[in-house]
Amino acid sequence: MRAGLLGALTPRAFLRRHWQKEPLLVRNALPGFEGLLTPDELIRLACHVDARARLVIRRGNTWRVKHGPFARRTFAHLPQGQWTLLVQDVNHFLPDAWKLLLEFDFIPRARLDDLMVSYAPDGGGVGPHVDSYDVFLLQGAGRRRWQISAQQDTRLVEGAPLKILRHFEAEQEWMLEPGDMLYLPPGYAHDGVAQGDGCMTCSIGFRAPTHQELATQFLFHLQERLALGGMYRDPDLAPTARPGHIGTPAIERAAAVLDRIRWNRADVEHFMGCHLTEPKPHVFFTPPADPLGEKAFARETRRNGLKLNLRSCLLYRKKTFFLNGESYTADIRARRWLKRFADARALPPGKRIDRDALALCHQWYLHGFIEIPGQPSEDDA
């Protein structure tokens, strides 16, 4: 983490005082930061077939939302002000976006969602709203006025295409300049409005799944691992005068079967690893067109290093590594090497890779999950 990112606070002090508790404004968190993209570059990205982009246009009290990918001509017919372009998952396309995200590695990467970049001319914004996740709002070029509130009234404007608060009463207000940053915990109402043209804002979001989402996804995960033998039997069935009635014996038989469903701590650990690294539904990987064999792969890796594909997520726990929703095990020597790879997302050239780790990385390379720097990839397209 760069000195000054959290002002005078250490990561430990920030997490204790502010994380999921109180907002924090940091002036000049990244001195000289002007953003990751120019407005024109962001517009080009919003036209990319794989980009998740939205265009929010306001006319008085009326809001419109258009979803990308866009045609370039879309941006030639916009009003002078009061619109915003937002592009999600910029870290899937831009190596510099990942460099920025690595500044926040004092927070476990399992919590990281994505980096969104927005551009707005004067008056542009998405209206007052509440997010369910932690977010760092880092100002690039231009200026944005942020108003925030700890209000409990979360009623929304009916019929609006966005979740806009019906009543918003600002309690604090700041003008953010390039390099300034505002942290907001979940549940804080906020409204950001561009002041002047050329306002670029980076939103570094950290997901917080609901308990319902965790429970639902875990049951899906458990379903794939269940293996209950036998089938429903009722050899002692007696004649009934009420054929439409579900009898108590049937309930008891079903309850006895369902009571056999068990899970343990290891099941939860495996689920969390797979769930936290599962790619979003729109994310796909392209294997190399002319893949290297394992020996050539080892040689090129020593020469050029190794890196994760921008869309890949690699996490680990104990002896298990989780990459893009799948799990892998490795021996102790391979684990030491793979943990360094997971933490840094890249390894420099000149390193001799452990043999078992090399075999596993070659398998990942063939799937398009990892790459050799300098070789063509889908992200270069």
C-alpha positions in Angstrom: 0.0 0.0 0.0 1.3 3.5 -0.9 2.0 5.8 2.0 -0.8 8.3 2.5 -3.5 6.3 0.8 -5.4 6.3 4.1 -4.1 9.7 5.2 -2.4 9.4 8.6 -4.0 6.1 9.4 -2.4 2.7 9.2 -4.4 -0.1 7.6 -5.0 -1.6 11.1 -6.3 1.8 12.4 -8.5 2.3 9.3 -10.1 -1.2 9.7 -10.6 -0.7 13.4 -12.2 2.8 13.2 -13.8 3.0 9.8 -14.3 -0.3 7.9 -18.0 -1.0 7.8 -18.5 1.7 10.5 -17.8 5.3 9.5 -16.9 7.2 6.3 -13.4 8.6 5.8 -12.3 11.4 3.5 -8.6 11.4 2.5 -7.3 14.5 0.8 -4.5 13.8 -1.7 -4.7 10.0 -1.1 -2.9 9.4 -4.5 -0.9 12.6 -5.3 -1.0 13.4 -9.0 -3.7 10.8 -9.8 -5.6 11.9 -12.9 -7.5 8.7 -13.6 -6.8 5.5 -15.6 -8.5 6.5 -18.8 -9.4 9.5 -20.8 -13.1 10.1 -21.5 -12.6 9.0 -25.1 -10.8 5.8 -24.0 -13.6 5.0 -21.6 -16.2 5.5 -24.3 -14.2 3.1 -26.6 -14.2 0.6 -23.8 -18.0 1.0 -23.3 -18.4 0.0 -27.0 -16.4 -3.3 -26.4 -18.6 -6.4 -26.8 -17.6 -7.8 -23.4 -17.9 -4.5 -21.5 -20.6 -4.0 -18.9 -21.5 -0.4 -19.4 -24.5 1.9 -18.5 -25.4 5.3 -19.6 -27.5 7.3 -17.2 -29.3 10.4 -18.5 -31.2 12.9 -16.4 -33.8 15.4 -17.6 -35.2 17.2 -14.6 -36.8 14.6 -12.4 -36.8 12.0 -15.1 -34.1 9.3 -15.4 -33.2 7.1 -18.3 -30.7 4.2 -18.3 -29.2 2.6 -21.4 -27.1 -0.6 -21.3 -24.1 -1.3 -23.4 -22.2 -2.3 -25.3 -22.8 0.9 -27.2 -22.3 2.1 -30.7 -19.9 5.1 -31.0 -22.7 7.2 -32.5 -24.6 7.0 -29.2 -22.3 9.5 -27.7 -22.7 12.0 -30.5 -26.3 12.7 -29.6 -26.1 13.3 -25.8 -27.1 16.5 -24.0 -24.3 18.9 -22.9 -24.7 17.9 -19.3 -26.5 15.7 -16.7 -25.4 12.3 -18.0 -23.0 9.7 -16.8 -21.2 6.8 -18.4 -20.3 3.9 -16.0 -18.1 0.9 -17.0 -17.8 -2.0 -14.6 -14.9 -4.5 -14.3 -12.3 -2.1 -15.8 -9.7 -4.3 -14.2 -10.7 -7.1 -16.7 -9.4 -4.9 -19.5 -6.7 -2.6 -18.1 -3.5 -3.8 -16.4 -3.2 -0.4 -14.7 -6.5 -1.0 -13.1 -5.1 -4.0 -11.3 -2.1 -2.0 -10.3 -4.5 0.4 -8.6 -6.4 -2.4 -6.9 -3.2 -3.8 -5.5 -2.9 -0.6 -3.4 -5.9 -2.0 -1.4 -4.3 -5.4 -0.7 -4.5 -4.8 3.1 -8.1 -6.0 2.6 -8.5 -9.7 1.7 -8.9 -10.1 -2.1 -11.8 -12.5 -1.4 -13.8 -9.3 -0.6 -12.9 -7.5 -3.8 -15.6 -7.1 -6.4 -14.3 -4.8 -9.2 -13.1 -1.4 -10.3 -15.8 0.8 -12.0 -14.9 4.0 -13.8 -17.4 6.7 -14.5 -17.2 9.8 -16.7 -19.6 12.7 -16.5 -19.9 16.3 -17.8 -21.3 19.0 -15.6 -24.2 17.9 -13.5 -23.8 14.2 -14.2 -24.5 11.6 -11.6 -26.7 8.7 -10.8 -28.8 10.3 -8.1 -28.9 9.7 -4.3 -28.7 6.0 -3.5 -27.5 3.4 -1.0 -25.0 0.7 -1.8 -24.8 -2.7 0.0 -21.0 -2.9 -0.3 -17.9 -1.1 0.9 -16.6 1.4 -1.7 -13.6 3.7 -2.1 -14.4 6.6 -4.4 -11.2 7.9 -5.9 -11.4 11.1 -7.9 -9.5 11.2 -11.2 -9.7 14.2 -13.5 -12.2 16.9 -12.8 -14.2 17.5 -9.6 -17.2 15.9 -8.0 -19.3 17.1 -5.1 -20.2 14.3 -2.7 -23.1 14.5 -0.2 -23.6 11.7 2.3 -26.1 10.8 5.0 -26.6 8.1 7.6 -30.4 8.4 7.2 -32.6 5.4 7.8 -35.2 6.3 5.2 -34.4 4.1 2.2 -37.7 4.4 0.3 -37.1 4.6 -3.4 -38.6 6.7 -6.2 -41.3 4.5 -7.7 -41.0 3.6 -11.4 -37.4 4.9 -11.7 -35.0 2.7 -13.6 -32.4 3.2 -10.8 -32.7 2.7 -7.1 -32.9 6.5 -6.3 -33.9 7.6 -2.8 -37.2 9.3 -2.6 -36.0 11.6 0.2 -32.3 12.5 0.6 -31.1 14.8 3.4 -27.4 15.5 3.1 -25.5 15.6 6.5 -22.0 16.1 5.1 -20.6 17.5 1.9 -17.2 17.6 0.2 -15.7 18.6 -3.1 -13.2 16.0 -4.3 -10.3 17.0 -6.5 -7.9 14.7 -8.4 -6.3 12.3 -6.0 -8.8 12.7 -3.2 -10.7 9.7 -1.9 -13.8 9.0 0.0 -14.5 5.7 1.7 -18.1 4.7 2.4 -19.3 1.7 4.4 -22.5 -0.2 3.3 -25.7 1.5 4.0 -24.6 5.2 3.8 -26.7 7.2 1.4 -24.7 9.3 -1.0 -25.0 11.5 -4.0 -22.1 12.5 -6.3 -22.5 15.2 -8.9 -19.9 16.3 -11.4 -18.8 19.9 -11.1 -17.7 21.1 -14.5 -16.9 18.9 -17.5 -14.4 16.0 -17.6 -15.2 14.4 -14.2 -13.7 10.9 -13.9 -14.2 8.8 -10.8 -12.9 5.3 -9.9 -15.0 3.2 -7.6 -13.2 0.4 -5.9 -16.0 -1.9 -4.6 -15.8 -4.7 -2.0 -18.7 -7.1 -2.1 -20.7 -8.2 0.9 -23.0 -11.1 -0.1 -26.3 -11.4 1.7 -26.9 -14.3 4.1 -29.6 -15.4 1.7 -27.2 -15.5 -1.2 -24.6 -17.4 0.8 -27.2 -20.0 1.9 -28.7 -20.4 -1.6 -25.4 -20.8 -3.3 -24.2 -23.2 -0.6 -27.2 -25.4 -1.2 -26.4 -25.5 -4.9 -22.9 -26.4 -4.1 -24.0 -29.1 -1.7 -26.4 -30.5 -4.3 -23.4 -31.4 -6.5 -21.7 -33.2 -3.7 -24.6 -35.2 -2.3 -24.8 -38.9 -2.8 -27.8 -40.3 -0.9 -28.4 -44.0 -1.7 -31.8 -45.7 -1.8 -35.3 -44.5 -2.9 -38.6 -43.8 -1.2 -40.3 -47.0 0.0 -43.6 -47.7 1.7 -44.1 -51.5 1.8 -46.4 -51.1 4.8 -48.8 -48.8 3.0 -52.5 -49.2 4.1 -55.7 -48.4 2.2 -56.8 -44.8 2.5 -60.3 -43.1 2.4 -58.6 -39.7 1.7 -56.4 -40.1 -1.4 -55.7 -36.3 -1.6 -54.3 -36.2 1.9 -50.5 -36.3 2.6 -50.2 -38.7 5.5 -47.9 -38.4 8.5 -46.0 -41.6 7.6 -45.0 -40.0 4.3 -43.8 -36.9 6.0 -41.8 -39.0 8.5 -40.2 -41.1 5.7 -39.2 -37.9 3.9 -37.9 -36.3 7.1 -35.7 -39.4 7.7 -34.1 -39.1 4.3 -33.5 -35.4 4.6 -32.0 -35.8 8.1 -29.2 -37.8 6.4 -28.0 -34.6 4.7 -24.8 -33.5 6.4 -22.0 -31.0 5.9 -18.9 -30.1 7.8 -16.3 -27.3 8.0 -14.4 -28.7 5.1 -17.5 -28.5 2.9 -17.9 -24.8 3.9 -14.3 -24.0 3.2 -14.5 -25.7 -0.3 -17.7 -23.8 -1.0 -16.3 -20.4 0.0 -13.2 -20.9 -2.2 -15.2 -21.9 -5.3 -17.9 -19.3 -4.7 -15.5 -16.4 -4.1 -13.5 -17.1 -7.3 -16.5 -18.0 -9.6 -16.3 -15.7 -12.6 -19.3 -13.4 -13.2 -21.8 -14.8 -15.8 -20.5 -12.6 -18.6 -16.9 -13.6 -18.2 -15.3 -16.1 -20.5 -11.7 -17.3 -21.1 -10.0 -17.9 -24.4 -7.3 -20.6 -24.5 -4.1 -19.7 -26.4 -4.4 -20.2 -30.2 -1.0 -21.9 -30.5 -0.3 -23.3 -27.0 3.2 -24.1 -25.8 4.1 -27.6 -24.6 5.1 -28.0 -21.0 8.9 -27.8 -21.6 8.5 -24.7 -23.8 6.1 -23.2 -21.3 8.7 -23.7 -18.5 11.4 -22.1 -20.7 9.3 -19.1 -21.6 8.1 -18.7 -18.0 11.7 -18.5 -16.7 12.5 -16.0 -19.5 9.4 -13.7 -19.2 7.6 -14.5 -15.9 4.0 -15.4 -15.4 0.8 -13.5 -14.7 -2.9 -14.1 -14.1 -5.3 -13.3 -16.8 -6.9 -9.9 -15.9 -10.3 -11.7 -15.5 -8.9 -14.5 -13.2 -9.2 -14.8 -9.4 -6.8 -17.0 -7.6 -7.3 -17.6 -3.8 -6.0 -20.2 -1.4 -6.7 -21.8 1.9 -4.6 -24.5 3.6 -3.6 -27.1 0.9 -6.2 -26.0 -1.6 -6.1 -23.4 -4.4 -9.2 -21.9 -5.9 -9.1 -20.5 -9.4 -12.1 -19.2 -11.3 -14.6 -21.4 -9.4 -12.5 -24.6 -9.4 -10.3 -26.2 -6.7 -6.8 -27.7 -6.9 -4.5 -29.3 -4.4 -0.7 -29.1 -4.3 2.2 -30.5 -2.3 4.1 -28.3 0.2 6.8 -27.1 -2.2 4.3 -26.2 -4.9 2.1 -24.5 -2.3 4.9 -22.0 -1.3 5.4 -21.0 -4.9 1.6 -20.8 -5.8 0.8 -18.7 -2.7 3.3 -16.1 -3.8 1.7 -16.2 -7.3 -1.8 -15.8 -5.8 -0.8 -12.9 -3.6 1.1 -10.9 -6.2 -1.0 -12.0 -9.3 2.3 -12.2 -11.2 5.8 -13.5 -10.9 9.0 -12.0 -12.3 11.2 -13.8 -14.9 14.3 -15.8 -13.8 12.5 -17.9 -11.3 12.7 -21.7 -11.6 9.2 -23.0 -10.9 8.6 -26.1 -8.7 7.9 -29.1 -11.0 4.4 -29.8 -9.6 3.5 -26.1 -9.6 4.7 -25.9 -13.2 2.4 -28.8 -14.3 -0.5 -27.1 -12.6 0.2 -23.7 -14.1 0.6 -25.2 -17.6 -2.9 -26.7 -17.1 -4.2 -23.3 -16.2 -2.4 -21.7 -19.1 -4.1 -24.1 -21.5 -7.5 -22.9 -20.2 -6.5 -19.3 -20.7 -6.5 -18.6 -16.9 -2.9 -17.5 -16.8 -0.5 -16.0 -19.3 3.1 -15.4 -20.1 3.9 -11.6 -20.3 4.6 -10.5 -23.8 2.6 -13.2 -25.5 -0.7 -12.3 -27.3 -3.8 -12.7 -25.2 -7.5 -12.0 -25.5 -7.0 -8.8 -23.4 -4.7 -7.4 -26.2 -7.6 -7.6 -28.7 
